[in-house]
């Protein structure tokens, strides 16, 4: 259990983890799940606030192992909603569980979540211009992947969230 005095240090570790992942092409389904979680949590918040939840969620959600989270039921959700330190946004917590279930189905169909995602870019990161050195917040690819994820039952994966997730996972590179 994370004590209140350790919370700031733990939160900083989540931000460091996410920052280290961001933009690195990954084929690891666990890392992809964590990056997607940050995208979901980031809706309406800054990325640092969202990323600070990673260590807390790892502690209280079975290490964020997708196969374990996919099996969560109502008692697990209720426990999370009362756990100190966990972001108590029921819609976002339910989205994490729902999306874990979606990843399991994608893994069964494509072999891995990574294989599913990387087929959208023919296994090569999409290079995207960054006008005025601003990080673009959406793309046609993000919209296309978001639409497909929605068809597969994912939630909180609109075009902006999905685009940022693809940037974080290294499927889109800006130049």
ChimeraX commands (.cxc) that place a marker at each C-alpha (Angstrom):
marker #1 position 0.00,0.00,0.00 radius 0.5
marker #1 position 1.29,3.45,-0.89 radius 0.5
marker #1 position 1.42,5.75,2.10 radius 0.5
marker #1 position 0.36,9.40,1.68 radius 0.5
marker #1 position 3.96,10.49,2.23 radius 0.5
marker #1 position 5.15,8.23,-0.59 radius 0.5
marker #1 position 2.41,9.31,-3.01 radius 0.5
marker #1 position 4.36,12.18,-4.61 radius 0.5
marker #1 position 7.37,9.98,-5.26 radius 0.5
marker #1 position 5.18,7.23,-6.74 radius 0.5
marker #1 position 3.38,9.75,-8.95 radius 0.5
marker #1 position 6.71,11.07,-10.22 radius 0.5
marker #1 position 7.73,7.50,-11.09 radius 0.5
marker #1 position 4.61,7.09,-13.24 radius 0.5
marker #1 position 5.40,10.29,-15.10 radius 0.5
marker #1 position 9.00,9.14,-15.64 radius 0.5
marker #1 position 7.81,5.74,-16.92 radius 0.5
marker #1 position 5.39,7.29,-19.40 radius 0.5
marker #1 position 7.90,9.89,-20.53 radius 0.5
marker #1 position 10.46,7.13,-21.14 radius 0.5
marker #1 position 7.94,5.12,-23.21 radius 0.5
marker #1 position 6.55,8.05,-25.19 radius 0.5
marker #1 position 7.44,7.91,-28.87 radius 0.5
marker #1 position 9.38,4.65,-28.64 radius 0.5
marker #1 position 8.11,2.06,-31.08 radius 0.5
marker #1 position 6.84,-0.79,-28.96 radius 0.5
marker #1 position 5.49,-4.21,-29.73 radius 0.5
marker #1 position 4.91,-5.15,-26.10 radius 0.5
marker #1 position 1.21,-5.65,-25.35 radius 0.5
marker #1 position 1.70,-4.80,-21.66 radius 0.5
marker #1 position 3.34,-1.47,-22.47 radius 0.5
marker #1 position 0.69,-0.75,-25.10 radius 0.5
marker #1 position -2.03,-1.38,-22.51 radius 0.5
marker #1 position -0.37,1.02,-20.07 radius 0.5
marker #1 position -0.03,3.69,-22.77 radius 0.5
marker #1 position -3.69,3.26,-23.65 radius 0.5
marker #1 position -4.62,3.60,-19.98 radius 0.5
marker #1 position -2.80,6.93,-19.80 radius 0.5
marker #1 position -4.70,8.04,-22.90 radius 0.5
marker #1 position -8.02,7.13,-21.30 radius 0.5
marker #1 position -7.16,8.81,-18.01 radius 0.5
marker #1 position -5.82,11.89,-19.78 radius 0.5
marker #1 position -9.23,12.92,-21.14 radius 0.5
marker #1 position -9.86,16.31,-19.55 radius 0.5
marker #1 position -6.56,16.23,-17.65 radius 0.5
marker #1 position -2.86,16.75,-18.29 radius 0.5
marker #1 position -0.72,13.81,-19.28 radius 0.5
marker #1 position 1.35,14.10,-16.09 radius 0.5
marker #1 position -1.74,13.67,-13.89 radius 0.5
marker #1 position -2.82,10.65,-15.96 radius 0.5
marker #1 position 0.66,9.08,-16.01 radius 0.5
marker #1 position 1.04,9.56,-12.26 radius 0.5
marker #1 position -1.70,6.94,-11.84 radius 0.5
marker #1 position 0.34,4.13,-13.47 radius 0.5
marker #1 position 2.20,2.94,-10.34 radius 0.5
marker #1 position -0.95,3.21,-8.24 radius 0.5
marker #1 position -3.00,1.25,-10.74 radius 0.5
marker #1 position -0.24,-1.35,-11.08 radius 0.5
marker #1 position -0.41,-1.86,-7.31 radius 0.5
marker #1 position -4.19,-2.11,-7.13 radius 0.5
marker #1 position -4.99,-3.71,-10.49 radius 0.5
marker #1 position -2.85,-6.84,-10.59 radius 0.5
marker #1 position 0.20,-5.19,-12.12 radius 0.5
marker #1 position -2.01,-3.98,-15.00 radius 0.5
marker #1 position -1.74,-7.43,-16.55 radius 0.5
marker #1 position -4.33,-7.26,-19.29 radius 0.5
marker #1 position -5.59,-10.82,-18.78 radius 0.5
marker #1 position -6.24,-10.14,-15.07 radius 0.5
marker #1 position -7.85,-6.72,-15.59 radius 0.5
marker #1 position -10.09,-8.17,-18.32 radius 0.5
marker #1 position -11.54,-10.52,-15.70 radius 0.5
marker #1 position -12.54,-7.75,-13.31 radius 0.5
marker #1 position -16.15,-7.77,-12.19 radius 0.5
marker #1 position -18.32,-5.35,-10.21 radius 0.5
marker #1 position -16.71,-6.09,-6.80 radius 0.5
marker #1 position -13.29,-5.24,-8.28 radius 0.5
marker #1 position -14.65,-2.00,-9.70 radius 0.5
marker #1 position -16.27,-1.08,-6.37 radius 0.5
marker #1 position -12.99,-1.79,-4.55 radius 0.5
marker #1 position -11.11,0.52,-6.93 radius 0.5
marker #1 position -13.68,3.26,-6.45 radius 0.5
marker #1 position -12.92,3.28,-2.71 radius 0.5
marker #1 position -9.16,2.76,-2.89 radius 0.5
marker #1 position -7.19,5.81,-1.73 radius 0.5
marker #1 position -4.93,7.24,-4.43 radius 0.5
marker #1 position -6.83,5.69,-7.33 radius 0.5
marker #1 position -8.52,8.20,-9.61 radius 0.5
marker #1 position -12.18,7.76,-8.71 radius 0.5
marker #1 position -13.67,8.35,-12.13 radius 0.5
marker #1 position -16.01,5.42,-12.65 radius 0.5
marker #1 position -16.35,5.90,-16.40 radius 0.5
marker #1 position -12.58,5.84,-16.89 radius 0.5
marker #1 position -12.05,2.86,-14.59 radius 0.5
marker #1 position -14.78,0.94,-16.42 radius 0.5
marker #1 position -13.14,1.92,-19.73 radius 0.5
marker #1 position -9.83,0.42,-18.58 radius 0.5
marker #1 position -11.58,-2.87,-17.78 radius 0.5
marker #1 position -13.63,-2.81,-21.00 radius 0.5
marker #1 position -10.56,-2.05,-23.10 radius 0.5
marker #1 position -8.62,-4.89,-21.43 radius 0.5
marker #1 position -11.41,-7.23,-22.54 radius 0.5
marker #1 position -11.16,-5.78,-26.04 radius 0.5
marker #1 position -7.41,-6.38,-26.10 radius 0.5
marker #1 position -7.96,-10.04,-25.15 radius 0.5
marker #1 position -10.35,-10.44,-28.11 radius 0.5
marker #1 position -7.88,-8.72,-30.44 radius 0.5
marker #1 position -5.07,-10.97,-29.18 radius 0.5
marker #1 position -7.19,-14.01,-30.02 radius 0.5
marker #1 position -7.88,-12.70,-33.52 radius 0.5
marker #1 position -4.50,-11.17,-34.44 radius 0.5
marker #1 position -2.06,-12.97,-32.12 radius 0.5
marker #1 position -1.27,-9.79,-30.21 radius 0.5
marker #1 position -2.55,-6.25,-29.67 radius 0.5
marker #1 position 0.74,-5.11,-31.19 radius 0.5
marker #1 position 0.17,-7.06,-34.42 radius 0.5
marker #1 position -3.31,-5.55,-34.69 radius 0.5
marker #1 position -2.03,-1.98,-34.24 radius 0.5
marker #1 position 1.07,-2.26,-36.42 radius 0.5
marker #1 position -0.92,-3.62,-39.37 radius 0.5
marker #1 position -2.48,-0.16,-39.68 radius 0.5
marker #1 position 0.97,1.24,-40.63 radius 0.5
marker #1 position 2.36,-1.80,-42.46 radius 0.5
marker #1 position 4.81,-2.38,-39.57 radius 0.5
marker #1 position 6.55,0.98,-40.21 radius 0.5
marker #1 position 5.93,4.11,-38.13 radius 0.5
marker #1 position 3.97,6.76,-39.99 radius 0.5
marker #1 position 5.97,9.98,-40.37 radius 0.5
marker #1 position 3.87,13.07,-39.78 radius 0.5
marker #1 position 4.94,16.69,-40.13 radius 0.5
marker #1 position 4.77,18.87,-37.03 radius 0.5
marker #1 position 3.91,22.37,-38.25 radius 0.5
marker #1 position 5.41,25.11,-36.08 radius 0.5
marker #1 position 6.99,22.40,-33.90 radius 0.5
marker #1 position 3.57,21.72,-32.34 radius 0.5
marker #1 position 2.70,18.12,-31.57 radius 0.5
marker #1 position -0.34,17.35,-33.75 radius 0.5
marker #1 position -3.34,16.23,-31.67 radius 0.5
marker #1 position -5.13,14.23,-34.33 radius 0.5
marker #1 position -4.60,12.44,-37.60 radius 0.5
marker #1 position -6.53,10.43,-40.19 radius 0.5
marker #1 position -4.76,7.33,-38.85 radius 0.5
marker #1 position -5.89,8.08,-35.29 radius 0.5
marker #1 position -9.46,8.52,-36.51 radius 0.5
marker #1 position -9.34,5.25,-38.48 radius 0.5
marker #1 position -7.90,3.23,-35.59 radius 0.5
marker #1 position -10.37,4.85,-33.15 radius 0.5
marker #1 position -13.28,3.87,-35.37 radius 0.5
marker #1 position -12.06,0.28,-35.53 radius 0.5
marker #1 position -11.46,0.13,-31.77 radius 0.5
marker #1 position -15.00,1.42,-31.16 radius 0.5
marker #1 position -16.37,-1.32,-33.43 radius 0.5
marker #1 position -14.52,-3.78,-31.22 radius 0.5
marker #1 position -16.16,-2.41,-28.05 radius 0.5
marker #1 position -13.40,-0.12,-26.75 radius 0.5
marker #1 position -14.42,3.07,-24.94 radius 0.5
marker #1 position -12.73,6.44,-24.33 radius 0.5
marker #1 position -10.80,5.99,-27.57 radius 0.5
marker #1 position -11.88,8.91,-29.71 radius 0.5
marker #1 position -9.71,10.24,-32.54 radius 0.5
marker #1 position -7.62,12.52,-30.29 radius 0.5
marker #1 position -7.01,9.91,-27.56 radius 0.5
marker #1 position -6.18,7.28,-30.17 radius 0.5
marker #1 position -3.86,9.61,-32.09 radius 0.5
marker #1 position -1.96,10.48,-28.90 radius 0.5
marker #1 position -1.82,6.78,-27.98 radius 0.5
marker #1 position -0.34,5.98,-31.41 radius 0.5
marker #1 position 2.23,8.75,-30.91 radius 0.5
marker #1 position 3.09,7.42,-27.46 radius 0.5
marker #1 position 3.45,3.87,-28.83 radius 0.5
marker #1 position 5.70,5.03,-31.68 radius 0.5
marker #1 position 3.32,4.10,-34.51 radius 0.5
marker #1 position 3.27,7.76,-35.50 radius 0.5
marker #1 position 6.48,9.79,-35.53 radius 0.5
marker #1 position 6.55,13.54,-35.94 radius 0.5
marker #1 position 9.32,15.30,-37.84 radius 0.5
marker link #1:1,2 radius 0.2
marker link #1:2,3 radius 0.2
marker link #1:3,4 radius 0.2
marker link #1:4,5 radius 0.2
marker link #1:5,6 radius 0.2
marker link #1:6,7 radius 0.2
marker link #1:7,8 radius 0.2
marker link #1:8,9 radius 0.2
marker link #1:9,10 radius 0.2
marker link #1:10,11 radius 0.2
marker link #1:11,12 radius 0.2
marker link #1:12,13 radius 0.2
marker link #1:13,14 radius 0.2
marker link #1:14,15 radius 0.2
marker link #1:15,16 radius 0.2
marker link #1:16,17 radius 0.2
marker link #1:17,18 radius 0.2
marker link #1:18,19 radius 0.2
marker link #1:19,20 radius 0.2
marker link #1:20,21 radius 0.2
marker link #1:21,22 radius 0.2
marker link #1:22,23 radius 0.2
marker link #1:23,24 radius 0.2
marker link #1:24,25 radius 0.2
marker link #1:25,26 radius 0.2
marker link #1:26,27 radius 0.2
marker link #1:27,28 radius 0.2
marker link #1:28,29 radius 0.2
marker link #1:29,30 radius 0.2
marker link #1:30,31 radius 0.2
marker link #1:31,32 radius 0.2
marker link #1:32,33 radius 0.2
marker link #1:33,34 radius 0.2
marker link #1:34,35 radius 0.2
marker link #1:35,36 radius 0.2
marker link #1:36,37 radius 0.2
marker link #1:37,38 radius 0.2
marker link #1:38,39 radius 0.2
marker link #1:39,40 radius 0.2
marker link #1:40,41 radius 0.2
marker link #1:41,42 radius 0.2
marker link #1:42,43 radius 0.2
marker link #1:43,44 radius 0.2
marker link #1:44,45 radius 0.2
marker link #1:45,46 radius 0.2
marker link #1:46,47 radius 0.2
marker link #1:47,48 radius 0.2
marker link #1:48,49 radius 0.2
marker link #1:49,50 radius 0.2
marker link #1:50,51 radius 0.2
marker link #1:51,52 radius 0.2
marker link #1:52,53 radius 0.2
marker link #1:53,54 radius 0.2
marker link #1:54,55 radius 0.2
marker link #1:55,56 radius 0.2
marker link #1:56,57 radius 0.2
marker link #1:57,58 radius 0.2
marker link #1:58,59 radius 0.2
marker link #1:59,60 radius 0.2
marker link #1:60,61 radius 0.2
marker link #1:61,62 radius 0.2
marker link #1:62,63 radius 0.2
marker link #1:63,64 radius 0.2
marker link #1:64,65 radius 0.2
marker link #1:65,66 radius 0.2
marker link #1:66,67 radius 0.2
marker link #1:67,68 radius 0.2
marker link #1:68,69 radius 0.2
marker link #1:69,70 radius 0.2
marker link #1:70,71 radius 0.2
marker link #1:71,72 radius 0.2
marker link #1:72,73 radius 0.2
marker link #1:73,74 radius 0.2
marker link #1:74,75 radius 0.2
marker link #1:75,76 radius 0.2
marker link #1:76,77 radius 0.2
marker link #1:77,78 radius 0.2
marker link #1:78,79 radius 0.2
marker link #1:79,80 radius 0.2
marker link #1:80,81 radius 0.2
marker link #1:81,82 radius 0.2
marker link #1:82,83 radius 0.2
marker link #1:83,84 radius 0.2
marker link #1:84,85 radius 0.2
marker link #1:85,86 radius 0.2
marker link #1:86,87 radius 0.2
marker link #1:87,88 radius 0.2
marker link #1:88,89 radius 0.2
marker link #1:89,90 radius 0.2
marker link #1:90,91 radius 0.2
marker link #1:91,92 radius 0.2
marker link #1:92,93 radius 0.2
marker link #1:93,94 radius 0.2
marker link #1:94,95 radius 0.2
marker link #1:95,96 radius 0.2
marker link #1:96,97 radius 0.2
marker link #1:97,98 radius 0.2
marker link #1:98,99 radius 0.2
marker link #1:99,100 radius 0.2
marker link #1:100,101 radius 0.2
marker link #1:101,102 radius 0.2
marker link #1:102,103 radius 0.2
marker link #1:103,104 radius 0.2
marker link #1:104,105 radius 0.2
marker link #1:105,106 radius 0.2
marker link #1:106,107 radius 0.2
marker link #1:107,108 radius 0.2
marker link #1:108,109 radius 0.2
marker link #1:109,110 radius 0.2
marker link #1:110,111 radius 0.2
marker link #1:111,112 radius 0.2
marker link #1:112,113 radius 0.2
marker link #1:113,114 radius 0.2
marker link #1:114,115 radius 0.2
marker link #1:115,116 radius 0.2
marker link #1:116,117 radius 0.2
marker link #1:117,118 radius 0.2
marker link #1:118,119 radius 0.2
marker link #1:119,120 radius 0.2
marker link #1:120,121 radius 0.2
marker link #1:121,122 radius 0.2
marker link #1:122,123 radius 0.2
marker link #1:123,124 radius 0.2
marker link #1:124,125 radius 0.2
marker link #1:125,126 radius 0.2
marker link #1:126,127 radius 0.2
marker link #1:127,128 radius 0.2
marker link #1:128,129 radius 0.2
marker link #1:129,130 radius 0.2
marker link #1:130,131 radius 0.2
marker link #1:131,132 radius 0.2
marker link #1:132,133 radius 0.2
marker link #1:133,134 radius 0.2
marker link #1:134,135 radius 0.2
marker link #1:135,136 radius 0.2
marker link #1:136,137 radius 0.2
marker link #1:137,138 radius 0.2
marker link #1:138,139 radius 0.2
marker link #1:139,140 radius 0.2
marker link #1:140,141 radius 0.2
marker link #1:141,142 radius 0.2
marker link #1:142,143 radius 0.2
marker link #1:143,144 radius 0.2
marker link #1:144,145 radius 0.2
marker link #1:145,146 radius 0.2
marker link #1:146,147 radius 0.2
marker link #1:147,148 radius 0.2
marker link #1:148,149 radius 0.2
marker link #1:149,150 radius 0.2
marker link #1:150,151 radius 0.2
marker link #1:151,152 radius 0.2
marker link #1:152,153 radius 0.2
marker link #1:153,154 radius 0.2
marker link #1:154,155 radius 0.2
marker link #1:155,156 radius 0.2
marker link #1:156,157 radius 0.2
marker link #1:157,158 radius 0.2
marker link #1:158,159 radius 0.2
marker link #1:159,160 radius 0.2
marker link #1:160,161 radius 0.2
marker link #1:161,162 radius 0.2
marker link #1:162,163 radius 0.2
marker link #1:163,164 radius 0.2
marker link #1:164,165 radius 0.2
marker link #1:165,166 radius 0.2
marker link #1:166,167 radius 0.2
marker link #1:167,168 radius 0.2
marker link #1:168,169 radius 0.2
marker link #1:169,170 radius 0.2
marker link #1:170,171 radius 0.2
marker link #1:171,172 radius 0.2
marker link #1:172,173 radius 0.2
marker link #1:173,174 radius 0.2
marker link #1:174,175 radius 0.2
view
